[in-house]
Amino acid sequence: MRIDLHAHSHVSDGTEPPAVLVASAKEAGLDVVALTDHDQTAGWQDAGRAALELGIGLVPGMEISCQTDTGISVHLLSYLHDPTYPALVDEIGKARDARITRARRMVELLAEDYPVDWDMISRHTSPGATIGRPHIADALVTAGVVRTRTEAFAHVLTARSRYYVGHYSMDPVTAVKLVREAGGVPVFAHPVASARGRVVTEETFEEMIGAGLLGLEINHRDNPEDGRVYLRSLARKHDLIVTGSSDYHGAGKPNRLGENTTTVEMLRRILDAGSGSDPVGMSEHI
């Protein structure tokens, strides 16, 4: 079986509608895919219908934007949580609102030097989508400032540029606790992706595990090999779920569906631990 537990639709910063993403997963030879849009679950219903029609398993999920008190970005994957759980919904709502305020300010700064404005960002964003730097990157591509999203992040939208603006994000320990309360399965996404910026200390890992973290996304293109060795050791020590995923964004990134995968055993552990929502079409595959 081929299982990819990290993919984004245009509900956040992917380029494909949820149903099209599921179809792409089927075409890529996957048996199971997870929809994990940033701070959003609005794509679950469309993705679920497509999964049933196409005969592919779907794990409903979300990628939660977090930040430590020292300013280190953390992404937490949540699988099978209750999307209506009030405390989690409230925190995610605050994060989405902060993203909009932050994006508007970044566009104001960029407009001082480049031919971009908020209308351009809106044209690159699906209604109700979680707005982020990828949408600004797409506008920069359209304006001819850069050729790709990757180039935009490397040269214009980096956290070290004068255009970068921070935004509110939940503390990762709090996020883990809320996901567990919502019946979800929290898995730390690309935990040692040092090329993206600073990574958390061992103390933060231990705090998150103590709060109920259940898994680590180890096989991901942004985790360097030495970091994966450390993560595997940590997973063995705490008997954590180990996942592998593509972090697919459609045409938005070079990541390809199924480039990293998760074992059936680890998927079963996720399904056994999650109680807030149901997987779709899984009986044929597990």
N, C-alpha and C positions, 0 to 999 in steps of 0.2 A: 504493500500500500504506500501511496505517496501523499503526505500530509504536510500542508504549509499553513502555519498558524499566525501569519502576520501580513495583512494586505489592506490597502486603502482604496476607497472609492472617491468619487467627486463630492461626496458628502463632507469630506475633509479636504485633503490635498492631493488625492489621486486624480486621474484624468478620465476614468470610466464610471458610468453609473453603476450602482450596486449589482443590478442584474447582468450587466455586461461583464463586470469583474468576475462574477460566478461563471459565466460562459467562457471567459478567458482561462479560468482555472481548469475547467473541463477540457478545453482544447489543449492545455499544457500537460494533460495526462494526470492531473491530480484527482485523488479520490475524496479528499477532505480539504476544505479551505476555511480559514477564519477571517471574518470581516472585522477589522480593528481600526475604525476611523478615529481620528483625534478628537477626544472629548465629545463624541457624538454616537448616538445609536439610531439615528433617523433612517439609516439604510437597511436595518435588519429585516423589515417586512418584505421589501422588494427582493432582497438577496435570498430570503427564505423561499419565496415563491419560485424564483429561478432555480434554486437548488432542487426543489421537488420536481420541477418540470424536466430538469436535465439529469437527474439521478446522481447528484453529487452531494456529499455531506457538508453541512455548514455549521461552524461553531460561531455563535454570535459573541462579539467582543467589542472592546474599545481600548484605545491607547490614551492613557491619562498623562497630561503634562504636569510634572512636579518640579520642585526646586528645593534644595537643602537650604539651611540657614546660612550657609557659606556661599550661596549663589551657584551651586553646581546643578545643572539640568539633569533630571531623571525622568525616564519614560517608563510607565508602568502599564503592562498589558493586563486587562481584566477580561476573563472569559466567564460566560454563563451567569453574570450577575443580574439582579433585578433592575431593569432600566428605570423603574419608577421609585426606587428607594430614596426617600426625601433628602436625607443628609448628603448622599452622594450627588443627587441631582442638583442640589443647591451649590455645592462646591464646584461642580463642573460648569454650572451656569456662570458663576463668578469668573472662572477662567476664560470662558468664551467671550464674555463681555470685555474682559481685560485685553484679550487678543485684538478685538476690534479697535479699541482705543489706541493700543500700541501700534497697530497697522496704520491707522490714520496719521499718527505722528511720524512714523517712518516715511510714509509717502510725502508728507509735508517737507521733511528734510531732503529726501531724494529729489523732489521737484525743484529744489534750489540749484541742482546741477544736471538733472536729466529730464527728458521730455516725458514724464509720467504724471498722472493725477489719479484721484480716487475713482473716477468713472472707468478708467482702464482696469483698475483692480476689480471693480464690480463685474466687468465683462469676463473676467477670468475666474469668477466665483459662482458656483451653483447656488440657487436660492436656499438660504438656511445653512449653508456650509460653514464649517469652522474656518475662519479666515486666518491665514498665517503667512510667514515669509515666502512659502512656495508660490502663492498667488502673486505676490509682489515680484518674485523672480520671473514668473510668466509674463508679466507686464513689461519687464525690462527686456525680455527676449523679443516681444512684439515691437517694442520701440527701437530695437536694433542696438541696444546698449551692450548686450552679451548674446552669445549664441545658444546657450543652454541654461537650465536651472543650476546645474552643477557649477558652471562658470560664475553665475550670479552670486551663489553662496560663497564661492572662493574669493571673489574680488570686490563685491559690492555689499553683500548682506551679512558678511562675517560679523561675529560678535565683537570684533576688534575695530570695526569701522565706525565712523562718526554718525552713520545713519542708523545704527543699531539702538533699539529701545527695549528695555526689559518689560515684563508684564507679570501680573499676579499668577502664581502657581501654587498648588497645594504642596504641603510638606509630604515627602514620600512615605514616611511612617504613618501619617494620618490617612493617606490614600490607601495603603495596605489594609489598615483597620476598617475603613469604610467599605472597601471591596468585599472583605470577608463578612462584614455585617449584612451586605446586600446579597449574600449567598454566592459570591463570585470567587474566581480562582486567580489570585494576583501572581503575575510572572514579570520579573524585571527584564525589560527590553534592552538588548544590546548593551549590557552593563559596563563593558570596558572599551567602549568605542572612543578611544583617546583622540582619534583624528577629528572628532566632532567638538572636542573641548575637554575640560577637566573631568575626571571620573571620580566616583565617590571613594571614600576610605573604607578600610575593613570595618571600622566602627559603624559606619552607616549600613553596610551589608548586615552586620549582626543585629542592629536595631530593627531593620526591616524584617529580618527573619524572626526576631523576637515578637514582632507585631503580627506575624501570621503570613509572611511571604511564603509562597508554596513552590515557586519555580524560577529558573534562570534561562533566558534565551541565549544559549551558548553558541550554536552554529548560525552565525550571522556574519555577513561579509565585512562588517565594520569592527568586529572583535578580532584583534590581532592574535596570533597563535599562542604567544606567551600568556596573554590574558585568558585564553580559553583553558590553558592548563590550570591556571589558578581557579577559574570558575568550576572546572570539573572536580577539583579537590574540595571546593566549598560545597558543591552539590552532594558529593559523597558523605562529607562530614555531617550534613544536616538532612540527608535523604530528600533532597529537593527534586522536583520535576525538571527535566532537561528538555528544552525544545530547540528546534532549528527552523528557520523561517527565511523568507525572501525579503520582507518589508517592501512589497510590491506597490508601486504608485502609478501603474500604467506607463504612459509616455513621459511621466514627470521625472523618472529616475532610471538609471540603467539596470536596476535590480529586476531579475526575471523570476516569474512564478516557478516554484519548485527548485530554485537553485540551492536551497538548503531545506531539509525536511525534518519532521519529528517522527519518532517511532510510534507504532501502534500501542505499545505498552505505556508510553508517556501520555498519549491521548486518552487512553482508558483512565489513567489517574486523574486527568483533568475532568473527564466526564463524571467520574465517581465523586469528585470533590465539589463540583458546581451544583447549586440547587436553586439559584435565583431565576434562571430561564432555561429553556430546553434547546438542545441541539436540533438540527433539522436534517431529516433523511439519513440518520446515522445507523439505523437498524440494518441496512443493507451492507454496511461497511465494517461495523464493529461487532 
